[in-house]
Amino acid sequence: MAQANSGRGFDAAHLADVAVIADAELVRLRQAARVTLTAIVAAALLHRLAGAVGQPTSVALVGINVAMMGVAIVNDPTPRAQRITTALVPPVACAALLLGTLVHGLPWLRDGLFLAIAFVAVLVRRFGPRGLALGMIGFLAYFFALFFRADLTRLPLMLTSVCIATTLAYVARFWVVRERPETRLRLRLAALRRTVAVALHQLAAIVAEGRETPRRVLALRRTLGTINESALAIDEQIDRVDPASATAAALREQVFALELALQEVAAAAMPTIALAPPARQAIAAALLAARSAVRSGEQAAAREAIAALTKATRGACVLERALRSLLCALRLDAQLPTARAGAREPEPAATGTTPTWRWSLRLAAQATLATALALVAGHAVASSRAYWAVMAAFMVFNRANTRGAMLARAWQRMIGTLVGVLVGLLVAHAIQGLVALELVVLFTCMFIAYYTLQFSYAWMVAAFTTLLAVLYNLLGMFSDELLYLRVVETLVGVLVGAGVAMLVFPVSTRGTIRAHMTDALRLLADDLAVTYTLPGPERADRRAAARALDRKLRDVRSEVQGAAGGVPLPSTRETRRLFFAFAAVCFHARPLLMFDPRALEEAAVQRAHAVALRLADRARELAEALAAGRPPCSPRVVERADSSDPALRGLARLDRALSTFARVARETRAPRPGHVRPG
């Protein structure tokens, strides 16, 4: 029965868990719903206004689109900062629309200002999320003014539509459908519980099958990474609610205890795949019973899990203790911190260093050169639609800082455009002339585009391309040749953008990833040097040290994910393999940093401290080898660990993880020449 339910049959509960985890705080759903509903209301209001002034509604739709894009990319860390940035969207967008309208008939000035705006839009990203949002909205508004050939007779309606749509979006976001930190924290905690359930389901499937298939192991690694990301996100949400209260400290401790308990379960369950089938089936049943307890939160399910564990073999005693610890750590929502009335909104912790002016100027120069070359190439293909190529080239550098990330975005934009054109052709022909149905499809595409904005660039581009086909249908401008031309211009733009990213001031993805890993290994070495000293750091300090290492891991994960989704090159596979080896180091280091040496005898503490110092030296050697670009080579520190000593047992696991990381680093090609992203 365990075998049937542990990954080989249909499991609705597992699919429901995966669906909830995909948008843990419902941020994407709320954003897409807000933008779409706001656009519908704004279109209804402006339709009447356009009729009253004798202008086509399509003019108002341009302003609505500009406003919705501007509001959607506002991503400041606090609600107050988001309100300020949203309030700045109309003046920036209106200024860019006005400028584009005034210079539309002056080709040299028009194109020169386009390049200048592209340069400034990238340069101001160094000022954080507000600079990114306002720079993008300035570029997009100027693009739309040129693309739709705005003139002075249509400009007032465009500016009015921007202001009305932004006002409606402001009201919807900050008054009607507010994002409350307490609600987001509660949703994140519920999603963490479901993610733990997914991990137990995956472990049960691996144990029941009796072998570590690459697909299942990869899925488990990703789930464990998601749990770590969720724990960091919960820490950040607590900072936004009430960071200094005793309740907040208790919740941080509970979340960390749950994460450590799941790690122990995973470490104890994987070796049991070598047991006989009856024992493996009993262990899989215990894991699934524990998963049921995690999902329901009921004591009856917990007792069932414990009862199932007692039927397993003696080799599962470590797993039994780990699962009991996991079940004890499940009371995540016993007490949640609440924001105090009248309390000042806490400032978020800094997430990284501010880029230097030299770095920002280099990235701005890259984007501007790509935009200029795409403008020339686009005019050579079709002068009337050259700005499609410009947009494609510029967007290669949006939310991307390294060579690999830029190539991935170029590839995804090309794929998204091709899919969008194919779907757009089919849909536009199928519903041509059915205005009501065309409007439904248009706003559905808008919802999909903004829902996928944060996690799938290709899907977002496909949705917007389909939306464009339907919009041209509504405006009476649709033709198959127009969409074919979009594909050609987009191909020109992405090729130019990718070429500039590769050849002009290239920023090495692998070099940047290795730099982050070097920083993390040095931090780990410093922590190991003091972990097994008496009396040792306080528990809060140990947890802070572990979370600091987790944030370094998140930096590495962010760079790896940014370069994912592109052409499946050997370098991409090597980078992913190196990342998983590094993640295993952090996985085994986390419980060691939380280990309390006062629970051991003095002689055991001295032995553990001596081994920890040698491991710290080894971590430093690995860091120096990575920094110097030479193959790391360091011998094992723990040959055989005493299984009765939990400290040495954990140190031995970390030693093996460091050995694996060193071996994978030796087998991975060194980064190609290029700059390294700072911070």
Secondary structure, 3 states (H helix, E strand, C coil): CHHHHHHHCCCHHHHHHHHHHHCCCCHHHHHHHHHHHHHHHHHHHHHHHHHHHCCCHHHHHHHHHHHHHHHHCCCCCCHHHHHHHHHHHHHHHHHHHHHHHHCCCCHHHHHHHHHHHHHHHHHHHHHCHHHHHHHHHHHHHHHHHHHCCCCCCCHHHHHHHHHHHHHHHHHHHHHHCCCCHHHHHHHHHHHHHHHHHHHHHHHHHHHHHCCCCHHHHHHHHHHHHHHHHHHHHHHHHHHHHCCCCHHHHHHHHHHHHHHHHHHHHHHHHHHHHHCCHHHHHHHHHHHHHHHHHHHHCCHHHHHHHHHHHCCCCHHHHHHHHHHHHHHHCCCCCCCCCCCCCCCCCCCCCCCCCCCCHHHHHHHHHHHHHHHHHHHHHHHHHCHHHHHHHHHHHHHCCCCCCCHHHHHHHHHHHHHHHHHHHHHHHHHHHHCCCCHHHHHHHHHHHHHHHHHCCCCCHHHHHHHHHHHHHHHHHHHCCCCHHHHHHHHHHHHHHHHHHHHHHHHCCCECHHHHHHHHHHHHHHHHHHHHHHHCCCCCCCHHHHHHHHHHHHHHHHHHHHHHHHHCCCCCCHHHHHHHHHHHHHHHHHHHHHHHHCCCHHHCCHHHHHHHHHHHHHHHHHHHHHHHHHHHCCCCCCCCCCCCCCCCCHHHHHHHHHHHHHHHHHHHHHHCCCCCCCECCCC
